[in-house]
Amino acid sequence: MNLPLQSHPALYAAFDVYPSAKGAATHIQQAAQTLFDAAGGGLLYVLGNERLPRFQREGAVEILRFGRLLDNYLHRALAYSAELQAVLEDGLQDSLQIAQFRDPWSGIPLVRRATGRYRTIYEVNGLPSVELPMAYPKIGAATLGKIRALEDECLTRADRIVVPSGVIRDNLARRGVAPERVSVIPNGTELNHGHARPEDAPKRYILYFGAVQPWQGLDVLLRALQRLQDIPDLHLVICCSVKSRRAKGYQKLAEKLGVAERITWLHRLNKEELAPWVSNAYISVAPLTECARNIDQGCCPLKILESMGAGVPVIASDLPVVRELVEHRENGYLVAPERPAELARGLRVLLDYPDTVAQMGAAAQRKIAEGLQWSHANAALQQIHVELISGK
Amino acid sequence: MTKCEVKAGFFVLRPCEAPSAMQCSICERPMCLRHSMPVEGEMLCTECGAVQGDSDTGDEEYYMDDDGAIATRWFYSYRQHYYTETGDADMLTEQGFGADEAAAFAGAADMLDMQDNMGGDDDSADLFDS
């Protein structure tokens, strides 16, 4: 491929665009930097787009981006995988001591070529076999079985597995992965000690921020808002990480429910723009649905951690993945998932008791300070890196 | 002045950068007259127009190619096909997938993500985010 790649002791590979303001990119930045610090440099192989450079070098770290314009997910994933294989065979596999990957598209070429050359870590945040059917309902059972087999191969051959949630660990155990091979390292966040109130912010607002995939449950929140019409001056701010046309369905639903005038939509804010909206919110909402992705697979929602880090308590769906982070009435408030009436009732209680909300917010921030900052996650991850590198 | 963000060329994609005249109804990128085309009553950039596939509108002779000559939608459809399909058949087979299986992975959700990424500010939702 005629790129002047250096010899690297470490590789971090992810089938995600980097950099970006997405949660995945935040995670990649933290984990890759930790890996490269432990190994003394490395190569980051990620997805690019037309505006990001194909290749970057920053000291001992290089970034290589896969940038072909493939609009078919499977074509893109396999072409990405094939390019990684070529990079490995071009010489990288001879210098590698350790490689960490987030998905089977990165993992397959890595685990098949490791064979004692280097050690591998599979960081399982989500599994394509669980999440893809929600985006592509036409995928057949046989195809999903093949993707699952690729995941299983990565799970079997990787030296270590890292997951952000106990629910994901339990899911992997059901697939036959020995729990002692799995380390649970929750996502982290930074403590956010307050920002100036955005000029155009409503006086008191509840906040939803993030993407709008079906499993996020934004429709449940809109239906709950409809039940709170009697509360004067109640506003919902939605900081949506996608363009407005991607949220059009929800905007139409809000109009149909008669709540559109109470909603402020903000789209694609960067981290610096989002932080003041989070830290000045009265309460943050994470209405996750009771679906396979949240229940069987598991996740570790950054929106919950980031709200708590800002001292803003979260009212969230009562799911095992949420209970790992939020204690009901201590540092947040849990309601039955997918029940707008329950969510509305919870919001009403919290709107009536601002002192309780403030106390829960302080407790939430304490919980983050005590063990859920990125520094905590990175220290735990670095220990694994050091063990694997020194054990080689 | 806003510049057209549609890529010109075939083997070497390059920014068009002509003054933009309007926005694409799908990807919202600014586009010039040359890189716009009407599809089912909406003005789309030639890339989004190509992705719309073969939904024939009768408008396909409506825009000009990169050299300013009248062209058909064929150029951008073929370019789309080239970047999508060429060379990937072996990879599918190697990993045990058939071409018919790949068809299930083409769809609006995927393309929208791609277009968001191509839009450049990189904070599009990822369907597979943690």
Boltz contact constraints between the chains, C-beta under 6 A:
constraints:
  - contact:
      token1: [A, 17]
      token2: [B, 117]
      max_distance: 6.0
  - contact:
      token1: [A, 17]
      token2: [B, 122]
      max_distance: 6.0
  - contact:
      token1: [A, 20]
      token2: [B, 122]
      max_distance: 6.0
  - contact:
      token1: [A, 20]
      token2: [B, 123]
      max_distance: 6.0
  - contact:
      token1: [A, 21]
      token2: [B, 123]
      max_distance: 6.0
  - contact:
      token1: [A, 22]
      token2: [B, 126]
      max_distance: 6.0
  - contact:
      token1: [A, 22]
      token2: [B, 129]
      max_distance: 6.0
  - contact:
      token1: [A, 23]
      token2: [B, 129]
      max_distance: 6.0
  - contact:
      token1: [A, 23]
      token2: [B, 130]
      max_distance: 6.0
  - contact:
      token1: [A, 24]
      token2: [B, 126]
      max_distance: 6.0
  - contact:
      token1: [A, 24]
      token2: [B, 129]
      max_distance: 6.0
  - contact:
      token1: [A, 49]
      token2: [B, 117]
      max_distance: 6.0
  - contact:
      token1: [A, 49]
      token2: [B, 118]
      max_distance: 6.0
  - contact:
      token1: [A, 50]
      token2: [B, 118]
      max_distance: 6.0
  - contact:
      token1: [A, 51]
      token2: [B, 120]
      max_distance: 6.0
  - contact:
      token1: [A, 69]
      token2: [B, 83]
      max_distance: 6.0
  - contact:
      token1: [A, 70]
      token2: [B, 84]
      max_distance: 6.0
  - contact:
      token1: [A, 71]
      token2: [B, 84]
      max_distance: 6.0
  - contact:
      token1: [A, 71]
      token2: [B, 111]
      max_distance: 6.0
  - contact:
      token1: [A, 71]
      token2: [B, 114]
      max_distance: 6.0
  - contact:
      token1: [A, 72]
      token2: [B, 84]
      max_distance: 6.0
  - contact:
      token1: [A, 72]
      token2: [B, 102]
      max_distance: 6.0
  - contact:
      token1: [A, 72]
      token2: [B, 105]
      max_distance: 6.0
  - contact:
      token1: [A, 72]
      token2: [B, 106]
      max_distance: 6.0
  - contact:
      token1: [A, 73]
      token2: [B, 105]
      max_distance: 6.0
  - contact:
      token1: [A, 73]
      token2: [B, 110]
      max_distance: 6.0
  - contact:
      token1: [A, 74]
      token2: [B, 102]
      max_distance: 6.0
  - contact:
      token1: [A, 74]
      token2: [B, 105]
      max_distance: 6.0
  - contact:
      token1: [A, 75]
      token2: [B, 88]
      max_distance: 6.0
  - contact:
      token1: [A, 78]
      token2: [B, 91]
      max_distance: 6.0
  - contact:
      token1: [A, 78]
      token2: [B, 95]
      max_distance: 6.0
  - contact:
      token1: [A, 79]
      token2: [B, 88]
      max_distance: 6.0
  - contact:
      token1: [A, 82]
      token2: [B, 91]
      max_distance: 6.0
  - contact:
      token1: [A, 125]
      token2: [B, 130]
      max_distance: 6.0
  - contact:
      token1: [A, 126]
      token2: [B, 128]
      max_distance: 6.0
  - contact:
      token1: [A, 126]
      token2: [B, 130]
      max_distance: 6.0
  - contact:
      token1: [A, 131]
      token2: [B, 128]
      max_distance: 6.0
  - contact:
      token1: [A, 135]
      token2: [B, 109]
      max_distance: 6.0
  - contact:
      token1: [A, 135]
      token2: [B, 127]
      max_distance: 6.0
  - contact:
      token1: [A, 136]
      token2: [B, 104]
      max_distance: 6.0
  - contact:
      token1: [A, 136]
      token2: [B, 105]
      max_distance: 6.0
  - contact:
      token1: [A, 136]
      token2: [B, 107]
      max_distance: 6.0
  - contact:
      token1: [A, 138]
      token2: [B, 104]
      max_distance: 6.0
  - contact:
      token1: [A, 139]
      token2: [B, 104]
      max_distance: 6.0
  - contact:
      token1: [A, 143]
      token2: [B, 101]
      max_distance: 6.0
  - contact:
      token1: [A, 146]
      token2: [B, 96]
      max_distance: 6.0
  - contact:
      token1: [A, 211]
      token2: [B, 125]
      max_distance: 6.0
  - contact:
      token1: [A, 241]
      token2: [B, 123]
      max_distance: 6.0
  - contact:
      token1: [A, 241]
      token2: [B, 125]
      max_distance: 6.0
  - contact:
      token1: [A, 242]
      token2: [B, 124]
      max_distance: 6.0
  - contact:
      token1: [A, 242]
      token2: [B, 125]
      max_distance: 6.0
  - contact:
      token1: [A, 268]
      token2: [B, 123]
      max_distance: 6.0
  - contact:
      token1: [A, 299]
      token2: [B, 130]
      max_distance: 6.0
